[in-house]
Amino acid sequence: MSTPGRRLTQQDIARMAGVSQTTVSLVLNNRTDAEVRIAPETRERVLGVIRETGYVADPVARRLAERRNRILGVFTYEAVFPTASADFYHPFLLGIEECAEEMGCDLLLFTSARAAGERRRIFNEDSRVRLADGCVLLGRAVDRDDLARLLAEGIPFVSIGRRDDAGAPVPYVGADYPPAVRALVDRTVELGHRRLAYVGTGAGAESPADRMRGFREAVAAVGAEGLHVPVTGRSPGELLDDISAARASAIFVEEPADAVAITQAAGERGLTIPGDLSVLALGAPTRPVHVDVDFTGFRIPRREMGRRAVELLAELLGNGGGTPQELLACELVEGSTLAPIRNRSNVGDDDGRGHRRG
């Protein structure tokens, strides 16, 4: 129940009814049209909590809701149609579309022309972002100036992916990478691996930085030896040379497309996965892959993140403020590319060029 003297909020009602705040808002606004699908028992449960608590909707929030156009924007920093990268974004877009449909909202895709050959920006002289009630942002790297301006001008938005502060806290729903990476490190060490390598950038955007942080924290916690193998400008063979020189028996690959390439390079040298080298993939490929490998690793909850981003945006619009920040757990994937370490790791028994030592 609520604290004495504190006004009940939609969030309180949602928690007590076991539903999302979006559902409470729809029930309060008596949305019963065909575009909104709320199970009768769910609607009645919400109404029951409202009757029991004597909740009265905030009139300011109600007026904000009534003024909405029921148009939600989606801005993508990378092109998602019709390229191979759409495979990575497709689950996010499915979740966004499903939730918007349930709420009876239309989606407006913003692409904003590049300025002087630069990457996409939300704001330019013809910016139309205010046509929507609010906007969901998609992109592996989001422009910091765009975020700062959205915050400064009070334009409602939610970023898919954790974002650092941009002059103020940024509303987001992201994947909780560090615990997932730590769980994989713990499992790898339990199988006897002590020399582990992180293959990727490990820096720049929040997503790779969070993965790297989880790796470093886990390696330090278990007392294993961890090293970083940068990928920029390196061929799969060169990466494998670095891994061999470091005598690493297990690698944690930031981009699964790189994991595929390294696996193929290892096969060309007569190495087996996971017999000679265990390979763990940290998420879903953002680049096209043409070989299907059952990697051990984790699943990013992309569809769920898309849905939750729309729900949080609706809550922002209904409440007129706030900075929601949520991280969703990643699901570990068993896969077939992690095995107990051999007495001597074969990947470390060559001379760094794929030739066996005598």
C-alpha positions, 0 to 999 in steps of 0.5 A, a space after each residue: 500500500 502507499 505511504 501515508 500522505 503520499 498520493 498514489 501513482 499509476 506505478 503503484 496501481 500497476 505494481 499492486 495489480 501485477 501489470 505494466 503502467 501502460 496497461 493501467 493508463 489504458 484502463 483508466 482512459 477506458 480504451 476498449 477499441 479494437 486496437 487495444 487488446 487487454 484481457 477482460 480479467 486483466 482489466 477487471 484486476 486493475 479496476 479492482 485495485 483502483 476501487 480498493 485503493 480509491 485511486 484518482 488519476 492525476 488530472 495533469 497526466 490525464 490531460 497530457 494523455 488526452 492531447 497525445 497524437 498516439 504516434 510514436 517515433 522510431 529513430 535508427 542511427 544505422 540503416 535497418 531496411 533493407 540491408 543484412 544488418 536488419 537481421 540484428 534489428 528485426 527483433 527490436 522492431 518486432 517488440 516495438 511494433 507489437 507493443 505499439 499495436 497493443 496500445 493503439 499507437 502508430 509508428 513513424 520511422 525517422 531516418 533524417 538525411 545525413 548532413 554533408 556525408 556524416 552519419 545520421 543525426 536526429 536534428 537538422 534544419 528539417 528535423 521532424 522529430 516533434 511530429 511524434 508524441 515521443 521517440 524510441 532510439 535505436 543504434 549501437 552508438 548514439 550521438 551524444 549531442 542528439 541526446 543532450 539536445 533531446 534532454 535539454 528541450 524536454 522531448 520524450 524519448 527512450 533509448 534502446 541500449 544503456 547510455 551514459 549521462 549526456 548532460 543529465 541522465 538518459 532514459 533507456 532500456 538495455 541489456 545487462 551485459 556484465 552479469 552475463 559475461 561474469 557467469 560465462 567466465 565463472 563457468 569457463 574457469 570451473 572447466 579448468 581454463 585459466 588463460 582467457 582472452 577478450 576479443 573485441 573493441 571493449 571500449 567506445 559505445 556503452 555496449 562493448 564497454 559493459 561487456 569488457 567491464 564484466 570480463 575484467 571484473 570476473 577475471 579478477 574475482 576468480 584469479 584467472 589471467 585475462 588479456 585483451 585482443 583488439 580486433 580493429 584492422 586485424 584479420 582472423 588469422 592475425 587474431 588467432 596468432 595473438 590468441 596462440 601467442 598468449 596461450 589462451 585456451 578460451 576466448 570471449 568474442 564481442 562480435 559473433 561474426 568475428 567468432 565465426 571468422 576465428 573458428 574458420 581460421 582455426 579449422 584451416 590450421 587443423 585446430 578443433 573447437 572446442 577441443 583445442 580452443 573454446 569460443 564464447 560469443 557475447 550476443 548476436 551478430 551485427 554483421 552478416 554470417 554465412 556459417 551457422 555455429 552453435 556458440 556457447 554464450 548468451 542471448 540479448 533480449 532484443 524483442 523484450 527490449 523493444 517492447 519495454 522501450 515503448 512501455 517506458 515511453 508511454 509511461 513518460 508521456 502519461 506521467 509527464 516526466 521521469 528518467 526510467 532506466 532498466 537493464 534486462 537480463 541476458 539468457 545464457 546459451 549452452 552451445 557446443 563451443 565450450 569444453 573442459 581444458 586439456 592437460 595442455 591447450 593445443 592452441 598454445 602449443 604452436 609457434 603463433 603461426 599455426 605450426 606445431 612445436 616439436 
